[in-house]
Amino acid sequence: MPDALELLKTRRSVKPIELAGPGPTPSEIETLLRVASRVPDHGKLAPWRFILFEGDARATAGEAIASAFRADRPDASPDQINFERNRLARAPLVIAVVSRAGPHVKIPEWEQQLSAGASAMSLVFAAHAMGYAASWITEWYAYDRRVLDALGLSSNERIAGFVHIGRPAKPPDDRERPNLDSIVTRFGR
């Protein structure tokens, strides 16, 4: 396993279209999910859950996405509809991180949502540590109630992100990062 700091410094997002198989094995998926479950969670609420899309399930979910797209865009071309249909089929494995934050007497909902976000980021880092690449995205369908219903989300659940996982088809490019002087303020100075 690479040095932990080097691992954190070398993580890069890879576009789902640039992810190839083979994807993680069942044992590796279990490890990914265990890591994703070890995040800050005030009150031990587990305000998140996971939906796995692999194999034919990616196409089944894609039909729900294409159906919602087609309903809103009756003029869409077959190529556009097919693109939407394949949203979750671009990577060998997609894990939806579902936020199930809700009212609580002590823990604000925003804090529960942050826990779901931490879970998604932990998935991304765990995939990188295992030699895979990942991309955490939402896109329009993460906010479309028809799609969420088709994926089995309850009315109080939201998608924190779809984490696409696979092997990078090419070495990932880095992007320019913000200058620390532009994002860091030292209090009292």
C-alpha positions in Angstrom: 0.0 0.0 0.0 1.4 3.4 -0.9 2.4 5.8 1.9 -0.9 7.4 3.1 0.1 11.0 2.4 1.4 10.1 -1.1 -1.9 8.3 -1.7 -3.9 11.4 -0.7 -1.7 13.6 -2.9 -2.0 11.4 -6.0 -5.7 10.9 -6.1 -7.3 12.1 -9.3 -10.8 11.9 -10.6 -11.1 10.0 -13.9 -14.1 10.5 -16.1 -16.5 7.5 -16.1 -16.1 7.1 -19.8 -12.3 6.6 -19.2 -12.9 3.8 -16.7 -12.5 0.2 -17.9 -12.8 -3.3 -16.4 -12.3 -5.4 -14.7 -14.0 -3.8 -11.7 -13.6 -4.7 -8.1 -14.2 -8.2 -6.9 -16.9 -9.0 -4.4 -14.3 -9.0 -1.6 -12.9 -5.7 -2.8 -16.4 -4.2 -2.9 -17.0 -5.3 0.7 -13.8 -3.6 1.6 -14.8 -0.4 -0.2 -18.1 -0.4 1.6 -16.5 -1.0 5.0 -14.1 1.9 4.5 -17.0 4.1 3.3 -18.9 3.3 6.5 -16.0 4.5 8.8 -16.6 8.2 8.6 -17.5 10.8 11.2 -21.1 10.1 12.2 -22.2 12.2 15.1 -24.8 10.2 17.1 -24.0 7.0 15.2 -27.0 7.6 12.9 -25.5 6.1 9.7 -27.3 8.8 7.8 -26.4 7.2 4.5 -26.7 3.9 2.6 -25.4 2.5 -0.6 -26.9 1.2 -3.8 -24.6 -0.9 -6.0 -24.9 -0.9 -9.8 -22.9 -3.6 -11.6 -23.6 -5.9 -14.5 -27.1 -5.7 -16.0 -28.3 -3.6 -13.1 -26.5 -0.6 -14.6 -28.6 -1.0 -17.8 -31.8 -1.4 -15.8 -31.2 1.8 -13.9 -30.2 3.4 -17.2 -33.7 2.7 -18.5 -35.2 4.8 -15.7 -32.8 7.6 -16.5 -33.6 7.5 -20.2 -37.3 7.4 -19.5 -37.2 10.5 -17.4 -35.0 12.3 -20.0 -37.3 11.3 -22.8 -40.4 12.5 -20.9 -38.8 15.9 -20.5 -37.3 16.0 -24.0 -39.7 14.5 -26.5 -37.5 16.0 -29.3 -34.4 14.2 -28.1 -32.5 12.2 -30.7 -31.9 8.5 -30.4 -28.2 9.2 -29.7 -29.1 11.6 -26.9 -31.5 9.0 -25.3 -28.9 6.3 -25.6 -26.3 8.5 -24.0 -28.6 9.0 -21.0 -29.4 5.3 -20.9 -25.7 4.5 -20.6 -25.0 6.9 -17.7 -24.3 4.2 -15.2 -22.9 1.7 -17.7 -19.7 3.6 -18.4 -17.7 2.2 -15.4 -17.7 -1.5 -14.3 -19.1 -0.5 -10.9 -21.2 2.5 -9.7 -22.0 3.0 -6.0 -24.7 5.5 -5.2 -24.2 7.1 -1.8 -27.7 7.9 -0.5 -28.1 10.6 2.1 -30.9 9.8 4.5 -30.5 12.8 6.7 -33.5 13.8 8.7 -34.6 15.9 11.7 -32.9 15.0 14.9 -33.1 16.6 18.3 -29.3 17.0 18.6 -27.7 16.5 15.2 -28.5 19.0 12.4 -29.4 17.6 9.0 -26.5 19.4 7.4 -24.1 17.6 9.6 -25.7 14.3 8.6 -25.4 15.3 4.9 -21.7 16.0 5.5 -21.3 12.5 6.8 -22.8 11.1 3.6 -20.3 13.3 1.6 -17.5 12.0 3.8 -18.6 8.4 2.9 -18.5 9.2 -0.8 -15.0 10.7 -0.5 -13.9 7.6 1.5 -15.1 5.4 -1.4 -13.0 7.4 -3.8 -9.9 7.2 -1.7 -10.4 3.5 -1.0 -10.7 2.8 -4.7 -7.5 4.7 -5.3 -5.7 2.8 -2.6 -6.8 -0.5 -4.2 -5.4 0.6 -7.6 -8.7 1.6 -9.2 -9.7 5.1 -10.3 -13.0 6.7 -9.4 -15.2 9.7 -10.2 -17.8 11.1 -7.8 -20.6 12.8 -9.8 -24.2 13.7 -9.4 -25.6 14.9 -12.8 -29.3 15.9 -13.3 -30.7 12.4 -12.6 -29.5 12.5 -9.0 -32.1 15.2 -8.4 -35.0 13.8 -10.5 -37.7 12.4 -8.3 -38.8 9.9 -11.0 -35.3 8.4 -11.2 -35.0 8.4 -7.4 -38.3 6.6 -7.1 -37.2 4.0 -9.7 -34.0 3.4 -7.8 -35.9 2.8 -4.6 -35.2 5.9 -2.7 -37.8 7.0 -0.1 -39.2 10.5 -0.2 -36.7 11.8 2.4 -33.6 10.3 0.8 -31.3 12.1 -1.7 -28.3 11.0 -3.8 -25.1 12.4 -2.3 -23.3 11.1 -5.4 -22.7 8.3 -7.8 -19.2 7.0 -7.4 -18.0 5.4 -10.7 -15.1 2.9 -10.1 -12.9 1.0 -12.6 -9.4 0.8 -14.1 -8.1 4.0 -15.7 -7.9 3.5 -19.5 -4.9 6.0 -19.4 -2.9 7.7 -16.7 -5.0 10.4 -15.2 -4.2 14.0 -15.9 -3.8 16.4 -13.1 -5.6 19.8 -13.0 -4.5 23.1 -11.6 -5.2 23.3 -7.9 -6.0 26.6 -6.1 -3.1 28.5 -4.7 -3.2 28.1 -0.9 -2.9 31.8 -0.3 -6.2 32.2 -2.1 -8.1 29.7 0.1 -6.4 30.0 3.5 -6.9 32.7 6.1 -4.9 32.7 9.3 -7.2 34.0 12.0 -5.8 37.0 13.9 -3.5 38.1 11.2 
